[in-house]
C-alpha cells in the first residue's frame, strides 16, 4: 500500500468504513430520498466496498419501514445492513419497548444503538439518574445480543461528556461492553472537538477496551475529517461518515475525503483492491440520485480538485504533474484539468489544446489568449465553459471550417389564446454552400431558438440529432444597470455519454443564449469528428 503523503503509516489492520448516508446524511436540510433512491445508493456503496450501510431508524417513519422490509430481500455482496436506534426508554424493560422491538423486527444482522455519555444529556435532556442511564445502555445492548444481533454502540456526545466527567463517560462505554457490544464508537456529536484532543482520548479508550473502537465526527468546527484521521492514528479501526459530507447542520465527516486520506496518506486499507478509483464516480452518482449539485471544490472528487488556472501552475504541471498535484487524480477516478481564463497564459491554452488532442503554434496560442481576455472583459467567463475554450482553439487553427454559420435570426414572444407564454424563432443558417431557413416554437424563446437551429442543421448534419440541451443557467452581471446589464448564459449539452458547457454574454439574453447554443453544437460535432479520425491521421 502506497503512502504518497509521507505520513505515519497505520498498522496493517483494515480500517472499516461505516456509511450512514441513508440515515445521518438525510438529516441535511433540503435532502430527501425515496425508498428507491436509498436502495440504489446502497447498491452503489456496496459496489464501492464499504463495510456497513446504516439504512435508517426502524419505526421512525413509513419510508424507513418500507426500506427495511425491502432490504430483507435486497442482498448486498460486500456490505452489511445496519439498523439504528436508541437505548430503551427510562424505567421500561427493553423487551417491552416498541422502539427496541422495531429494531429486532428490522431483521438486520447489525444493530447500532446510541446512548448518552454526557452527564448534561443524562440529567437535563433525558432527565434520568446517572445509574438509570447506565442500565438503559447495558440492558438494551444485552437484549439485542441475546437475540443474535451484532451490536455497534454509538457513545453520543462522548468527547463533550469526557470533558465534563471522564469517569462517567468511561462508565457508559463499560456498560455497553458489559452488555455485549462488539464495537464502541466515540461520537463528536456537536462537532466541536480538536484533533489533538480526539487523538489523546481515543488512544486511552483503545488501551482501555479489548474490542474495536470507532469514531463518528460531525463538522461544526470544520474538523470532522481531521478528527477522524486523528482517531485512526490513535488506534480506531472503525470510521463512520457520510458521502459528500451530508448531514445535519454543517454535515458529517466526509467519506469522500477520509477514504483516500486513509488509503493514500496513511497506507490503510478501507476498500477492496482497485475500488478507490471508483470514488469520484460514486460521489457524483450519489449527488445525482439526491438531486443535489456536486460541490466542484470537494477534495479528491470535486471537478476542480485537480484544476489548474494560474499560468505559473499550468506551466509547472505540464512539466511534472506532481508539482501541483498531491496525488495522482486517477487513483480516485478524477482527472487533471486546465482552466483557461483572463488569468491564463499561453501555457494554459497549449495544455487545454493537448487535452482535446490538438496542438497550436505559438502565434495561434497568443491569438486565443487575446480573444479570451477580450471576451472576459466583455462579461464572458470560461472557468466553467471548457467547450467554448475548445471552440476558440479549434477556430484559431489554420484550415478549420465551421460546419455551419448562423446568418440571421428572429424571435417573437407573446401569449396564446389560453394565456400561456409562447415563442416563435426563425433562423437562417449557412451549411457549406447551402442556406437553410427554418422556424421553431416553444414556450420560451431560448427553447424555440434551439428547436429552430436543430431543424435547420439535422438534415445535413445528422449527428446533431444526438446532441441535447440538458441545462441552462442565466446570470445578470450588474443588476444596477437594469435592462442594459450584460447577461451571461451557460449552456450544458450532452451526446448521451458526455456533457460539456459553453458560454455566451450579451445585453440580450437571446443573443447570449444563441452564442452558447452554437458553441455547444459545434463542439459536439468537432469532438465527434476528432474521435472518428484514426490516430495516425490526426493533424497536430
C-alpha positions in Angstrom: 0.0 0.0 0.0 1.4 3.4 -1.0 2.0 6.3 1.3 2.0 9.3 -1.1 1.8 11.9 1.6 4.7 10.6 3.6 2.7 10.5 6.9 2.9 7.9 9.6 1.6 4.6 8.4 -1.1 2.9 10.4 -0.7 -0.8 11.1 -1.8 -3.4 8.6 -5.3 -3.8 10.1 -8.1 -2.8 7.9 -10.0 0.4 8.7 -13.6 -0.5 8.2 -16.0 2.1 6.8 -19.4 2.5 8.3 -21.6 4.6 6.0 -24.5 6.5 7.5 -25.5 8.5 4.4 -29.0 6.9 4.3 -29.7 7.9 8.0 -27.5 10.7 9.3 -26.9 12.1 5.8 -30.6 12.6 5.1 -30.8 14.9 8.1 -29.2 17.5 5.9 -31.5 20.4 5.3 -33.1 20.2 1.9 -32.2 16.5 1.3 -34.9 13.9 0.9 -34.6 10.4 -0.6 -37.3 8.0 -1.7 -37.0 4.3 -0.7 -36.0 3.5 -4.3 -33.3 6.2 -4.1 -31.9 4.7 -0.9 -31.8 1.2 -2.4 -29.9 2.5 -5.4 -27.5 4.4 -3.2 -26.9 1.3 -1.0 -26.1 -0.7 -4.2 -23.6 1.9 -5.2 -21.9 1.9 -1.8 -21.9 -1.8 -1.7 -20.2 -2.0 -5.1 -17.6 0.5 -3.8 -16.9 -1.8 -0.9 -17.9 -0.1 2.4 -18.3 -2.4 5.4 -21.6 -1.3 6.8 -24.6 0.6 5.4 -26.8 2.2 8.0 -30.3 2.0 6.5 -32.2 4.2 9.0 -34.2 4.0 12.2 -36.9 1.3 12.0 -40.3 2.5 13.1 -39.4 6.2 12.9 -41.3 6.8 9.7 -43.1 4.9 6.9 -40.3 5.3 4.4 -37.7 3.6 6.7 -40.2 0.9 7.5 -40.6 0.2 3.7 -36.8 0.2 3.3 -36.2 -2.4 6.0 -39.0 -4.5 4.6 -37.4 -4.4 1.1 -33.9 -4.8 2.4 -34.7 -8.3 3.7 -34.7 -9.5 0.1 -32.3 -6.9 -1.2 -29.0 -8.7 -0.9 -25.7 -6.9 -0.7 -22.5 -8.5 -1.8 -19.9 -6.8 0.4 -21.5 -4.5 3.0 -23.8 -5.4 5.8 -27.1 -3.7 6.5 -27.3 -1.9 9.9 -30.4 -0.7 11.7 -30.1 2.3 14.0 -31.9 3.1 17.2 -31.8 4.3 20.8 -31.4 2.6 24.2 -34.7 1.6 25.9 -36.9 4.3 27.5 -36.3 5.0 31.1 -37.9 2.6 33.6 -39.1 0.2 30.8 -37.7 -3.2 30.2 -36.1 -3.4 26.7 -38.3 -6.3 25.7 -41.3 -4.0 26.4 -40.0 -1.1 24.4 -41.7 -0.7 21.0 -38.6 1.0 19.6 -36.4 -1.9 20.6 -38.9 -4.3 19.2 -38.8 -2.5 15.9 -35.0 -2.9 15.8 -35.4 -6.6 16.1 -38.2 -6.8 13.5 -36.0 -4.9 11.0 -34.1 -8.2 10.6 -30.6 -6.8 10.1 -27.6 -8.7 11.3 -26.1 -5.5 12.7 -27.9 -3.0 15.1 -26.3 0.3 16.1 -27.5 1.7 19.4 -26.8 5.2 20.6 -26.7 6.1 24.3 -25.7 9.0 26.5 -22.2 9.6 27.7 -22.6 13.1 28.9 -23.9 14.0 32.4 -25.5 17.1 30.9 -27.6 15.0 28.5 -28.5 12.3 31.1 -29.7 14.7 33.8 -31.0 17.7 31.8 -32.1 16.1 28.4 -33.2 12.6 29.4 -33.9 13.7 33.0 -33.0 10.4 34.5 -30.4 9.4 37.1 -26.9 8.6 36.0 -27.4 5.0 37.2 -30.6 4.5 35.2 -28.8 5.7 32.1 -26.1 3.0 32.5 -28.8 0.4 33.0 -30.6 1.6 29.8 -27.4 1.2 27.8 -26.4 -2.3 29.2 -29.8 -3.8 29.2 -30.7 -2.7 25.6 -27.4 -4.0 24.2 -27.7 -7.3 26.2 -31.2 -8.0 24.8 -30.1 -7.4 21.2 -27.1 -9.6 21.6 -29.3 -12.3 23.2 -31.5 -12.1 20.1 -28.4 -12.8 17.9 -27.6 -9.3 16.8 -24.1 -7.8 16.4 -24.3 -4.5 18.3 -22.3 -1.4 17.5 -22.6 1.1 20.3 -22.5 4.8 19.4 -21.5 6.8 22.5 -23.3 10.1 21.8 -21.6 13.3 22.9 -18.7 11.2 24.1 -16.0 13.9 23.8 -18.2 16.5 25.5 -19.1 14.0 28.2 -15.4 13.2 28.7 -14.6 16.9 29.3 -17.5 17.1 31.8 -16.7 13.9 33.7 -14.1 11.4 32.5 -15.1 8.6 34.8 -18.8 8.7 33.9 -18.0 8.8 30.1 -15.9 5.7 30.7 -18.6 4.0 32.7 -21.1 4.5 29.8 -18.7 2.6 27.5 -18.2 -0.1 30.1 -22.0 -0.6 30.3 -22.2 -1.1 26.6 -19.3 -3.5 26.6 -20.7 -5.4 29.6 -23.9 -5.8 27.6 -22.0 -7.4 24.8 -21.4 -4.6 22.3 -18.9 -5.7 19.6 -17.6 -2.2 18.8 -17.5 1.1 20.7 -17.9 4.2 18.6 -16.9 7.6 20.1 -19.2 10.4 18.8 -18.2 14.0 18.4 -21.9 14.8 18.1 -21.6 18.6 18.4 -18.6 18.7 16.1 -16.6 20.9 18.4 -13.6 18.8 19.3 -10.0 19.4 18.2 -7.8 16.7 16.6 -5.1 16.5 19.3 -7.8 16.0 22.0 -9.5 13.4 19.9 -6.3 11.5 19.4 -5.5 11.5 23.1 -8.9 10.4 24.2 -9.3 7.7 21.5 -5.9 6.4 22.4 -6.9 6.0 26.0 -10.1 4.1 25.0 -8.3 1.8 22.7 -6.0 0.8 25.5 -8.9 0.5 28.0 -11.1 -1.9 25.9 -10.3 -5.1 24.1 -12.9 -4.6 21.4 -12.5 -2.3 18.3 -13.0 1.4 18.8 -14.6 3.7 16.2 -15.1 7.4 15.5 -18.2 9.3 14.4 -17.4 13.0 13.8 -19.5 16.0 12.8 -18.1 19.0 11.0 -19.3 22.0 13.0 -15.8 23.1 13.7 -14.6 22.2 10.1 -12.5 19.3 11.6 -14.6 16.2 11.1 -12.1 14.7 8.6 -9.1 15.7 10.7 -10.7 14.3 13.9 -11.4 11.0 12.1 -7.8 10.7 10.9 -6.6 11.6 14.4 -8.7 8.8 15.8 -7.3 6.3 13.4 -3.8 7.3 14.3 -4.7 6.6 17.9 -5.9 3.1 17.1 -9.5 3.5 15.9 -10.3 0.9 13.2 -13.9 1.8 12.5 -14.8 5.1 10.9 -18.3 6.5 10.4 -19.3 9.2 8.0 -21.4 10.1 5.0 -20.7 10.5 1.3 -20.2 14.1 0.2 -20.3 15.1 3.9 -24.1 15.3 4.0 -25.7 15.6 7.5 -27.4 17.9 9.9 -26.1 21.4 10.5 -22.6 21.5 8.9 -22.6 17.9 8.0 -20.8 14.7 8.9 -17.3 13.5 8.3 -16.9 13.3 4.6 -16.0 9.7 3.5 -15.0 11.1 0.1 -12.1 12.7 1.8 -11.5 10.3 4.6 -11.2 7.2 2.5 -8.5 8.5 0.1 -6.7 10.2 3.0 -6.5 6.8 4.8 -5.5 4.8 1.8 -3.2 7.2 0.1 -1.7 9.1 3.0 -1.8 6.7 5.9 -1.4 3.4 4.0 -4.6 1.9 5.5 -6.9 -0.4 3.5 -10.5 0.8 3.5 -11.9 -0.6 0.3 -11.3 -3.8 -1.7 -8.3 -3.6 -4.0 -8.9 -1.3 -7.0 -12.2 0.2 -5.8 -10.7 3.6 -4.8 -10.7 4.5 -8.5 -14.5 4.4 -8.4 -14.7 7.1 -5.6 -15.3 10.1 -7.8 -17.9 8.4 -9.9 -19.7 7.2 -6.7 -19.7 10.7 -5.1 -21.2 12.2 -8.3 -23.7 9.4 -8.8 -25.0 9.8 -5.2 -25.3 13.5 -5.7 -27.3 12.9 -8.8 -29.6 10.5 -7.0 -30.1 13.0 -4.2 -30.8 15.8 -6.8 -28.0 17.9 -5.3 -25.4 19.7 -7.3 -21.9 18.2 -6.6 -19.5 20.7 -4.9 -16.8 21.2 -7.5 -14.3 22.2 -4.9 -14.5 19.0 -2.8 -11.1 17.4 -2.2 -10.3 14.4 -4.3 -13.7 14.1 -6.1 -14.6 17.6 -7.0 -14.5 18.7 -10.6 -12.0 21.4 -9.6 -10.0 19.2 -7.2 -7.2 18.9 -9.8 -8.0 22.0 -11.9 -5.1 24.4 -12.7 -5.8 28.0 -13.7 -2.8 30.2 -12.8 -0.3 30.4 -15.6 2.7 29.5 -13.4 0.9 26.5 -12.1 -0.1 25.3 -15.5 3.5 25.7 -16.9 4.8 23.6 -14.0 2.1 20.9 -14.3 2.9 20.5 -18.0 6.4 19.5 -17.0 5.5 17.5 -13.9 2.1 16.7 -12.6 3.5 16.2 -9.1 4.5 19.9 -9.0 0.9 21.0 -8.1 -1.0 17.7 -7.5 -0.6 16.0 -4.1 -1.8 12.6 -5.5 -2.4 11.2 -9.0 -6.1 12.1 -9.7 -6.6 8.8 -11.5 -6.1 7.0 -8.2 -9.5 8.3 -7.1 -11.1 8.3 -10.5 -10.7 12.0 -11.2 -8.6 13.8 -13.8 -6.5 16.9 -14.2 -8.0 19.9 -15.9 -6.6 23.2 -17.2 -8.8 26.2 -16.7 -8.5 29.0 -19.3 -9.5 32.5 -18.2 -8.3 36.1 -18.3 -5.5 34.9 -15.9 -4.3 32.4 -18.4 -1.0 32.4 -20.3 -0.1 30.6 -23.5 0.7 27.5 -21.4 -2.9 27.2 -20.3 -4.1 27.3 -23.9 -1.4 24.8 -25.0 -2.4 22.5 -22.2 -6.1 22.7 -23.0 -5.4 22.0 -26.6 -3.4 18.9 -25.7 -6.3 17.7 -23.5 -8.6 17.7 -26.6 -5.9 16.1 -28.8 -4.8 19.3 -30.7 -1.6 21.4 -30.8 -1.2 25.1 -31.6 1.6 27.2 -33.0 2.8 30.0 -30.7 1.0 32.7 -32.6 -2.2 30.7 -32.7 -2.0 30.3 -28.9 -1.4 34.0 -28.5 -4.4 34.8 -30.6 -6.6 32.5 -28.4 -5.3 34.2 -25.2 -6.0 37.6 -26.6 -9.5 36.6 -27.7 -10.3 35.0 -24.3 -9.1 38.0 -22.3 -11.1 40.4 -24.5 -14.2 38.2 -24.1 -13.9 38.1 -20.3 -13.6 41.8 -20.3 -17.0 41.9 -22.0 -18.6 39.6 -19.5 -17.7 36.1 -20.5 -16.4 33.6 -18.0 -14.6 30.4 -19.2 -13.9 28.8 -15.9 -17.0 26.5 -16.3 -17.2 26.6 -20.1 -14.4 24.5 -21.3 -16.1 23.7 -24.6 -16.2 27.4 -25.5 -12.5 27.4 -24.9 -12.1 24.4 -27.1 -14.0 26.1 -29.9 -11.8 29.1 -29.7 -8.8 26.8 -30.1 -10.4 25.0 -33.0 -11.2 28.2 -34.8 -7.7 29.5 -34.4 -6.2 26.6 -36.3 -5.5 27.2 -40.0 -7.8 25.3 -42.2 -10.6 24.9 -39.7 -14.0 25.4 -41.4 -17.1 25.8 -39.2 -19.7 23.2 -40.1 -22.4 25.9 -40.1 -22.9 29.6 -39.6 -25.9 31.5 -38.3 -26.6 34.3 -40.7 -29.7 35.7 -39.2 -32.4 35.0 -36.5 -35.6 36.4 -35.2 -37.5 35.6 -32.0 -41.1 36.7 -31.3 -42.6 36.2 -27.8 -46.2 36.5 -26.7 -49.2 34.7 -25.3 -51.5 32.2 -27.0 -55.3 32.1 -26.8 -55.2 30.2 -23.5 -53.0 32.8 -21.9 -49.9 30.6 -22.0 -46.5 32.1 -22.9 -45.3 31.2 -26.3 -42.3 32.0 -28.5 -41.5 31.5 -32.2 -37.9 31.6 -33.5 -36.7 31.7 -37.1 -33.1 31.2 -38.1 -31.2 31.4 -41.4 -28.1 29.1 -41.4 -25.4 28.6 -43.9 -24.2 24.9 -44.2 -21.5 24.9 -46.8 -22.9 26.5 -49.9 -26.5 25.9 -48.8 -28.6 28.4 -46.9 -31.4 27.0 -44.8 -34.3 29.0 -43.3 -36.4 27.3 -40.6 -38.6 28.0 -37.6 -39.3 26.6 -34.2 -41.9 27.1 -31.4 -41.8 26.6 -27.7 -43.0 28.3 -24.5 -39.7 30.0 -24.0 -37.5 32.0 -26.5 -34.3 30.0 -25.9 -36.0 26.6 -26.4 -37.7 27.9 -29.5 -34.4 29.1 -30.9 -32.8 25.8 -30.1 -35.6 24.0 -32.0 -35.3 26.2 -35.0 -31.5 25.8 -35.1 -31.7 22.0 -34.9 -34.4 21.9 -37.5 -32.0 23.7 -39.9 -29.0 21.5 -39.1 -30.3 18.0 -38.7 -31.0 17.2 -42.4 -27.4 18.0 -43.4 -25.6 17.3 -40.1 -27.5 14.2 -38.7 -25.0 14.0 -35.8 -26.9 17.0 -34.3 -29.8 14.7 -33.5 -27.7 13.0 -30.8 -27.0 16.4 -29.1 -29.3 17.6 -26.4 -29.6 20.8 -24.4 -29.6 19.5 -20.8 -29.1 22.6 -18.6 -29.4 26.4 -19.0 -28.2 29.0 -16.5 -28.5 32.8 -16.6 -26.7 35.3 -14.6 -27.1 39.1 -14.7 -23.7 40.6 -14.2 -24.6 44.0 -12.9 -28.2 44.4 -11.8 -27.7 48.1 -11.2 -27.7 48.6 -15.0 -31.3 47.2 -15.1 -32.2 46.3 -18.7 -28.8 47.4 -20.0 -27.0 44.8 -17.9 -24.9 42.2 -19.5 -26.4 38.7 -19.3 -24.1 35.6 -19.1 -25.6 32.4 -20.2 -24.1 28.9 -19.5 -25.5 26.0 -21.5 -24.8 22.3 -20.9 -25.1 20.0 -24.0 -24.9 16.2 -23.9 -24.5 13.4 -26.5 -25.7 10.8 -24.0 -22.2 9.8 -23.0 -20.6 13.1 -22.1 -21.7 16.6 -21.2 -19.9 19.9 -21.9 -20.5 23.5 -21.1 -20.5 26.6 -23.3 -20.9 30.3 -22.5 -22.4 33.4 -24.2 -22.6 37.0 -23.0 -24.6 40.0 -24.3 -27.0 42.7 -23.2 -29.6 40.4 -24.9 -30.3 37.1 -23.2 -31.4 35.6 -26.5 -28.1 36.7 -28.3 -26.1 35.3 -25.4 -28.1 32.0 -25.5 -27.6 31.7 -29.2 -23.8 32.0 -28.8 -23.7 29.3 -26.2 -26.0 27.1 -28.2 -23.9 27.4 -31.3 -20.7 26.7 -29.4 -22.3 23.6 -27.7 -23.5 22.1 -31.0 -20.3 23.0 -32.9 -18.2 21.5 -30.1 -20.2 18.3 -30.2 -19.7 18.0 -34.0 -16.0 18.8 -33.7 -15.3 16.2 -30.9 -17.1 13.5 -32.9 -15.1 14.4 -36.0 -11.8 14.1 -33.9 -12.9 10.8 -32.4 -13.6 9.4 -35.9 -10.1 10.1 -37.3 -7.6 7.3 -36.9 -4.7 8.4 -34.6 -2.1 8.2 -37.4 -4.2 10.6 -39.5 -4.7 13.3 -36.8 -3.0 16.6 -37.5 -1.1 18.1 -34.7 
